[in-house]
Each structure stands twice: as C-alpha cells, then as structure tokens.
Amino acid sequence: MKARVTIMPKTGVLDPQGEAIRHALTGLGFSGVAEVRQGKVIDLELEATDEEAARAEVGRMCEKLLANTVIESWRVELV
C-alpha cells in the first residue's frame, strides 16, 4: 500500500521559502501571485494491508519524525 504525506506550514506561520518563491515569480513577470506556501511531499510504500492501521501508523510517523507539529500540519492520502 502506498501513502502520500503532504506537509505544509500552519496558517499564521511565516514561510520565508514561500515568500522567496513569490518574489522570484513576480520578478519573472508573474504579477498575479498573491501568496505562496511551500511544503513537502513524502511518498511511502507500506507493507500494511488495512487502511485504518496504515493511516494510523503514518500519523505516528508524522508526529515523531516527518513533520514539526509545532509549525507544520500534515495530511495523509492512501494511494
């Protein structure tokens, strides 16, 4: 089973990488971009066969290692 984890800065947390991307896009002539939030995507190949157990296991991975839960939120998709 495959899982995809999307990790993004929480609302209200400064995102200097996103701001740098927005600034660069503006410099390239893309003036219609008001805000950019930059995150990360992690794809996992799991041995689990039960979707609920897999989702719970990936959630524990996020809380312990993959995401900084103070400033980042995460979402798990089973694909």
KEPAGU-770320 format. One record per atom (N, C-alpha, C): atom name; residue number from 1; residue in three letters; x, y, z. Coordinates in steps of 0.001 Angstrom, whole numbers, always signed. Layout:
N
atom->CA; n->NUM; res->ALA; east->X; north->Y; up->Z
...
***
This chain:
79
atom->N; n->1; res->MET; east->+852; north->-1170; up->+0
atom->CA; n->1; res->MET; east->+0; north->+0; up->+0
atom->C; n->1; res->MET; east->+901; north->+1237; up->+0
atom->N; n->2; res->LYS; east->+496; north->+2246; up->-729
atom->CA; n->2; res->LYS; east->+1267; north->+3491; up->-793
atom->C; n->2; res->LYS; east->+540; north->+4592; up->-28
atom->N; n->3; res->ALA; east->+1338; north->+5405; up->+628
atom->CA; n->3; res->ALA; east->+800; north->+6560; up->+1341
atom->C; n->3; res->ALA; east->+1560; north->+7797; up->+876
atom->N; n->4; res->ARG; east->+835; north->+8877; up->+728
atom->CA; n->4; res->ARG; east->+1434; north->+10166; up->+379
atom->C; n->4; res->ARG; east->+1135; north->+11140; up->+1513
atom->N; n->5; res->VAL; east->+2195; north->+11720; up->+2072
atom->CA; n->5; res->VAL; east->+2064; north->+12683; up->+3158
atom->C; n->5; res->VAL; east->+2391; north->+14064; up->+2599
atom->N; n->6; res->THR; east->+1474; north->+14997; up->+2777
atom->CA; n->6; res->THR; east->+1697; north->+16387; up->+2379
atom->C; n->6; res->THR; east->+1859; north->+17204; up->+3656
atom->N; n->7; res->ILE; east->+2982; north->+17892; up->+3769
atom->CA; n->7; res->ILE; east->+3302; north->+18668; up->+4960
atom->C; n->7; res->ILE; east->+3423; north->+20137; up->+4555
atom->N; n->8; res->MET; east->+2692; north->+20988; up->+5269
atom->CA; n->8; res->MET; east->+2669; north->+22418; up->+4961
atom->C; n->8; res->MET; east->+2820; north->+23226; up->+6242
atom->N; n->9; res->PRO; east->+3350; north->+24452; up->+6128
atom->CA; n->9; res->PRO; east->+3380; north->+25328; up->+7307
atom->C; n->9; res->PRO; east->+1947; north->+25629; up->+7756
atom->N; n->10; res->LYS; east->+1745; north->+25670; up->+9051
atom->CA; n->10; res->LYS; east->+419; north->+26006; up->+9579
atom->C; n->10; res->LYS; east->+68; north->+27442; up->+9224
atom->N; n->11; res->THR; east->-1226; north->+27709; up->+9161
atom->CA; n->11; res->THR; east->-1705; north->+29060; up->+8913
atom->C; n->11; res->THR; east->-1163; north->+29989; up->+10000
atom->N; n->12; res->GLY; east->-642; north->+31123; up->+9591
atom->CA; n->12; res->GLY; east->-103; north->+32092; up->+10531
atom->C; n->12; res->GLY; east->+1390; north->+31946; up->+10779
atom->N; n->13; res->VAL; east->+1973; north->+30839; up->+10329
atom->CA; n->13; res->VAL; east->+3419; north->+30643; up->+10482
atom->C; n->13; res->VAL; east->+4115; north->+31283; up->+9290
atom->N; n->14; res->LEU; east->+5148; north->+32065; up->+9548
atom->CA; n->14; res->LEU; east->+5897; north->+32685; up->+8459
atom->C; n->14; res->LEU; east->+6500; north->+31607; up->+7569
atom->N; n->15; res->ASP; east->+6494; north->+31858; up->+6264
atom->CA; n->15; res->ASP; east->+7030; north->+30909; up->+5287
atom->C; n->15; res->ASP; east->+8041; north->+31632; up->+4401
atom->N; n->16; res->PRO; east->+9292; north->+31772; up->+4868
atom->CA; n->16; res->PRO; east->+10274; north->+32521; up->+4087
atom->C; n->16; res->PRO; east->+10566; north->+31905; up->+2723
atom->N; n->17; res->GLN; east->+10516; north->+30570; up->+2606
atom->CA; n->17; res->GLN; east->+10741; north->+29945; up->+1302
atom->C; n->17; res->GLN; east->+9599; north->+30279; up->+343
atom->N; n->18; res->GLY; east->+8384; north->+30230; up->+839
atom->CA; n->18; res->GLY; east->+7248; north->+30601; up->+9
atom->C; n->18; res->GLY; east->+7322; north->+32049; up->-438
atom->N; n->19; res->GLU; east->+7739; north->+32934; up->+473
atom->CA; n->19; res->GLU; east->+7868; north->+34357; up->+135
atom->C; n->19; res->GLU; east->+8972; north->+34571; up->-899
atom->N; n->20; res->ALA; east->+10070; north->+33827; up->-786
atom->CA; n->20; res->ALA; east->+11153; north->+33939; up->-1777
atom->C; n->20; res->ALA; east->+10671; north->+33476; up->-3156
atom->N; n->21; res->ILE; east->+9864; north->+32414; up->-3193
atom->CA; n->21; res->ILE; east->+9314; north->+31929; up->-4464
atom->C; n->21; res->ILE; east->+8378; north->+32979; up->-5058
atom->N; n->22; res->ARG; east->+7501; north->+33553; up->-4205
atom->CA; n->22; res->ARG; east->+6567; north->+34582; up->-4688
atom->C; n->22; res->ARG; east->+7336; north->+35769; up->-5260
atom->N; n->23; res->HIS; east->+8375; north->+36191; up->-4565
atom->CA; n->23; res->HIS; east->+9186; north->+37320; up->-5026
atom->C; n->23; res->HIS; east->+9856; north->+36995; up->-6368
atom->N; n->24; res->ALA; east->+10392; north->+35789; up->-6497
atom->CA; n->24; res->ALA; east->+11038; north->+35391; up->-7755
atom->C; n->24; res->ALA; east->+10029; north->+35326; up->-8894
atom->N; n->25; res->LEU; east->+8847; north->+34818; up->-8628
atom->CA; n->25; res->LEU; east->+7813; north->+34768; up->-9669
atom->C; n->25; res->LEU; east->+7427; north->+36175; up->-10123
atom->N; n->26; res->THR; east->+7310; north->+37086; up->-9160
atom->CA; n->26; res->THR; east->+6999; north->+38481; up->-9508
atom->C; n->26; res->THR; east->+8106; north->+39052; up->-10384
atom->N; n->27; res->GLY; east->+9355; north->+38763; up->-10043
atom->CA; n->27; res->GLY; east->+10490; north->+39237; up->-10836
atom->C; n->27; res->GLY; east->+10507; north->+38675; up->-12244
atom->N; n->28; res->LEU; east->+9901; north->+37498; up->-12421
atom->CA; n->28; res->LEU; east->+9826; north->+36881; up->-13744
atom->C; n->28; res->LEU; east->+8592; north->+37332; up->-14532
atom->N; n->29; res->GLY; east->+7822; north->+38247; up->-13950
atom->CA; n->29; res->GLY; east->+6674; north->+38790; up->-14659
atom->C; n->29; res->GLY; east->+5335; north->+38162; up->-14303
atom->N; n->30; res->PHE; east->+5306; north->+37255; up->-13336
atom->CA; n->30; res->PHE; east->+4042; north->+36635; up->-12908
atom->C; n->30; res->PHE; east->+3459; north->+37472; up->-11771
atom->N; n->31; res->SER; east->+2780; north->+38542; up->-12131
atom->CA; n->31; res->SER; east->+2339; north->+39525; up->-11137
atom->C; n->31; res->SER; east->+1054; north->+39130; up->-10413
atom->N; n->32; res->GLY; east->+359; north->+38104; up->-10844
atom->CA; n->32; res->GLY; east->-918; north->+37734; up->-10238
atom->C; n->32; res->GLY; east->-812; north->+36792; up->-9054
atom->N; n->33; res->VAL; east->+384; north->+36550; up->-8535
atom->CA; n->33; res->VAL; east->+557; north->+35622; up->-7420
atom->C; n->33; res->VAL; east->+567; north->+36412; up->-6112
atom->N; n->34; res->ALA; east->-458; north->+36220; up->-5279
atom->CA; n->34; res->ALA; east->-581; north->+36979; up->-4038
atom->C; n->34; res->ALA; east->+156; north->+36313; up->-2881
atom->N; n->35; res->GLU; east->+163; north->+34977; up->-2834
atom->CA; n->35; res->GLU; east->+801; north->+34276; up->-1726
atom->C; n->35; res->GLU; east->+1284; north->+32912; up->-2203
atom->N; n->36; res->VAL; east->+2405; north->+32471; up->-1673
atom->CA; n->36; res->VAL; east->+2939; north->+31138; up->-1954
atom->C; n->36; res->VAL; east->+3250; north->+30475; up->-622
atom->N; n->37; res->ARG; east->+2807; north->+29253; up->-446
atom->CA; n->37; res->ARG; east->+3149; north->+28442; up->+719
atom->C; n->37; res->ARG; east->+3923; north->+27249; up->+182
atom->N; n->38; res->GLN; east->+5102; north->+27016; up->+700
atom->CA; n->38; res->GLN; east->+5959; north->+25943; up->+207
atom->C; n->38; res->GLN; east->+6004; north->+24838; up->+1256
atom->N; n->39; res->GLY; east->+5766; north->+23602; up->+814
atom->CA; n->39; res->GLY; east->+5782; north->+22471; up->+1729
atom->C; n->39; res->GLY; east->+6580; north->+21325; up->+1152
atom->N; n->40; res->LYS; east->+6261; north->+20126; up->+1614
atom->CA; n->40; res->LYS; east->+6952; north->+18948; up->+1109
atom->C; n->40; res->LYS; east->+5977; north->+17783; up->+991
atom->N; n->41; res->VAL; east->+6305; north->+16860; up->+95
atom->CA; n->41; res->VAL; east->+5506; north->+15653; up->-124
atom->C; n->41; res->VAL; east->+6420; north->+14461; up->+88
atom->N; n->42; res->ILE; east->+5948; north->+13495; up->+869
atom->CA; n->42; res->ILE; east->+6708; north->+12275; up->+1132
atom->C; n->42; res->ILE; east->+5849; north->+11088; up->+726
atom->N; n->43; res->ASP; east->+6363; north->+10244; up->-165
atom->CA; n->43; res->ASP; east->+5678; north->+9023; up->-574
atom->C; n->43; res->ASP; east->+6283; north->+7841; up->+169
atom->N; n->44; res->LEU; east->+5420; north->+7013; up->+727
atom->CA; n->44; res->LEU; east->+5849; north->+5839; up->+1490
atom->C; n->44; res->LEU; east->+5233; north->+4582; up->+892
atom->N; n->45; res->GLU; east->+6001; north->+3525; up->+818
atom->CA; n->45; res->GLU; east->+5498; north->+2210; up->+426
atom->C; n->45; res->GLU; east->+5382; north->+1407; up->+1720
atom->N; n->46; res->LEU; east->+4161; north->+1020; up->+2065
atom->CA; n->46; res->LEU; east->+3896; north->+330; up->+3331
atom->C; n->46; res->LEU; east->+3563; north->-1137; up->+3092
atom->N; n->47; res->GLU; east->+3883; north->-1962; up->+4068
atom->CA; n->47; res->GLU; east->+3530; north->-3371; up->+3991
atom->C; n->47; res->GLU; east->+2117; north->-3619; up->+4513
atom->N; n->48; res->ALA; east->+1528; north->-2649; up->+5175
atom->CA; n->48; res->ALA; east->+201; north->-2797; up->+5765
atom->C; n->48; res->ALA; east->-848; north->-3084; up->+4697
atom->N; n->49; res->THR; east->-1857; north->-3856; up->+5064
atom->CA; n->49; res->THR; east->-2971; north->-4141; up->+4155
atom->C; n->49; res->THR; east->-4272; north->-3504; up->+4648
atom->N; n->50; res->ASP; east->-4327; north->-3127; up->+5905
atom->CA; n->50; res->ASP; east->-5512; north->-2498; up->+6483
atom->C; n->50; res->ASP; east->-5363; north->-978; up->+6396
atom->N; n->51; res->GLU; east->-6296; north->-310; up->+5727
atom->CA; n->51; res->GLU; east->-6191; north->+1144; up->+5511
atom->C; n->51; res->GLU; east->-6182; north->+1930; up->+6811
atom->N; n->52; res->GLU; east->-7032; north->+1567; up->+7747
atom->CA; n->52; res->GLU; east->-7106; north->+2301; up->+9005
atom->C; n->52; res->GLU; east->-5804; north->+2169; up->+9792
atom->N; n->53; res->ALA; east->-5237; north->+964; up->+9832
atom->CA; n->53; res->ALA; east->-3967; north->+749; up->+10533
atom->C; n->53; res->ALA; east->-2836; north->+1500; up->+9834
atom->N; n->54; res->ALA; east->-2842; north->+1496; up->+8503
atom->CA; n->54; res->ALA; east->-1806; north->+2200; up->+7741
atom->C; n->54; res->ALA; east->-1878; north->+3696; up->+8008
atom->N; n->55; res->ARG; east->-3077; north->+4240; up->+7984
atom->CA; n->55; res->ARG; east->-3254; north->+5678; up->+8229
atom->C; n->55; res->ARG; east->-2765; north->+6049; up->+9635
atom->N; n->56; res->ALA; east->-3086; north->+5208; up->+10620
atom->CA; n->56; res->ALA; east->-2658; north->+5462; up->+11997
atom->C; n->56; res->ALA; east->-1138; north->+5386; up->+12121
atom->N; n->57; res->GLU; east->-525; north->+4414; up->+11454
atom->CA; n->57; res->GLU; east->+925; north->+4263; up->+11505
atom->C; n->57; res->GLU; east->+1627; north->+5467; up->+10875
atom->N; n->58; res->VAL; east->+1127; north->+5915; up->+9734
atom->CA; n->58; res->VAL; east->+1724; north->+7083; up->+9079
atom->C; n->58; res->VAL; east->+1525; north->+8320; up->+9948
atom->N; n->59; res->GLY; east->+399; north->+8426; up->+10605
atom->CA; n->59; res->GLY; east->+168; north->+9537; up->+11529
atom->C; n->59; res->GLY; east->+1206; north->+9566; up->+12642
atom->N; n->60; res->ARG; east->+1526; north->+8402; up->+13177
atom->CA; n->60; res->ARG; east->+2564; north->+8330; up->+14212
atom->C; n->60; res->ARG; east->+3926; north->+8728; up->+13643
atom->N; n->61; res->MET; east->+4199; north->+8328; up->+12391
atom->CA; n->61; res->MET; east->+5459; north->+8722; up->+11734
atom->C; n->61; res->MET; east->+5550; north->+10238; up->+11625
atom->N; n->62; res->CYS; east->+4444; north->+10862; up->+11249
atom->CA; n->62; res->CYS; east->+4421; north->+12324; up->+11113
atom->C; n->62; res->CYS; east->+4680; north->+12997; up->+12449
atom->N; n->63; res->GLU; east->+4024; north->+12509; up->+13492
atom->CA; n->63; res->GLU; east->+4166; north->+13123; up->+14805
atom->C; n->63; res->GLU; east->+5560; north->+12939; up->+15389
atom->N; n->64; res->LYS; east->+6227; north->+11824; up->+15070
atom->CA; n->64; res->LYS; east->+7539; north->+11541; up->+15653
atom->C; n->64; res->LYS; east->+8709; north->+12043; up->+14819
atom->N; n->65; res->LEU; east->+8552; north->+12115; up->+13469
atom->CA; n->65; res->LEU; east->+9713; north->+12430; up->+12647
atom->C; n->65; res->LEU; east->+9421; north->+13322; up->+11441
atom->N; n->66; res->LEU; east->+8407; north->+13001; up->+10679
atom->CA; n->66; res->LEU; east->+8246; north->+13619; up->+9364
atom->C; n->66; res->LEU; east->+7840; north->+15092; up->+9415
atom->N; n->67; res->ALA; east->+7044; north->+15478; up->+10402
atom->CA; n->67; res->ALA; east->+6561; north->+16862; up->+10482
atom->C; n->67; res->ALA; east->+6968; north->+17486; up->+11814
atom->N; n->68; res->ASN; east->+7223; north->+18777; up->+11774
atom->CA; n->68; res->ASN; east->+7413; north->+19542; up->+13007
atom->C; n->68; res->ASN; east->+6020; north->+20020; up->+13406
atom->N; n->69; res->THR; east->+5378; north->+19298; up->+14320
atom->CA; n->69; res->THR; east->+3968; north->+19536; up->+14616
atom->C; n->69; res->THR; east->+3705; north->+20887; up->+15272
atom->N; n->70; res->VAL; east->+4745; north->+21580; up->+15700
atom->CA; n->70; res->VAL; east->+4557; north->+22914; up->+16270
atom->C; n->70; res->VAL; east->+4213; north->+23911; up->+15163
atom->N; n->71; res->ILE; east->+4874; north->+23790; up->+14008
atom->CA; n->71; res->ILE; east->+4694; north->+24782; up->+12946
atom->C; n->71; res->ILE; east->+4155; north->+24199; up->+11642
atom->N; n->72; res->GLU; east->+3985; north->+22874; up->+11568
atom->CA; n->72; res->GLU; east->+3532; north->+22257; up->+10324
atom->C; n->72; res->GLU; east->+2285; north->+21404; up->+10557
atom->N; n->73; res->SER; east->+1431; north->+21378; up->+9558
atom->CA; n->73; res->SER; east->+297; north->+20455; up->+9551
atom->C; n->73; res->SER; east->+560; north->+19413; up->+8470
atom->N; n->74; res->TRP; east->-102; north->+18277; up->+8572
atom->CA; n->74; res->TRP; east->+125; north->+17217; up->+7597
atom->C; n->74; res->TRP; east->-1197; north->+16547; up->+7235
atom->N; n->75; res->ARG; east->-1188; north->+15950; up->+6056
atom->CA; n->75; res->ARG; east->-2363; north->+15236; up->+5538
atom->C; n->75; res->ARG; east->-1864; north->+13933; up->+4914
atom->N; n->76; res->VAL; east->-2566; north->+12845; up->+5169
atom->CA; n->76; res->VAL; east->-2198; north->+11533; up->+4636
atom->C; n->76; res->VAL; east->-3226; north->+11099; up->+3622
atom->N; n->77; res->GLU; east->-2745; north->+10667; up->+2449
atom->CA; n->77; res->GLU; east->-3590; north->+10069; up->+1411
atom->C; n->77; res->GLU; east->-3068; north->+8668; up->+1167
atom->N; n->78; res->LEU; east->-3956; north->+7703; up->+1126
atom->CA; n->78; res->LEU; east->-3570; north->+6361; up->+731
atom->C; n->78; res->LEU; east->-3841; north->+6241; up->-754
atom->N; n->79; res->VAL; east->-2792; north->+5915; up->-1504
atom->CA; n->79; res->VAL; east->-2916; north->+5871; up->-2975
atom->C; n->79; res->VAL; east->-2594; north->+4492; up->-3511
***
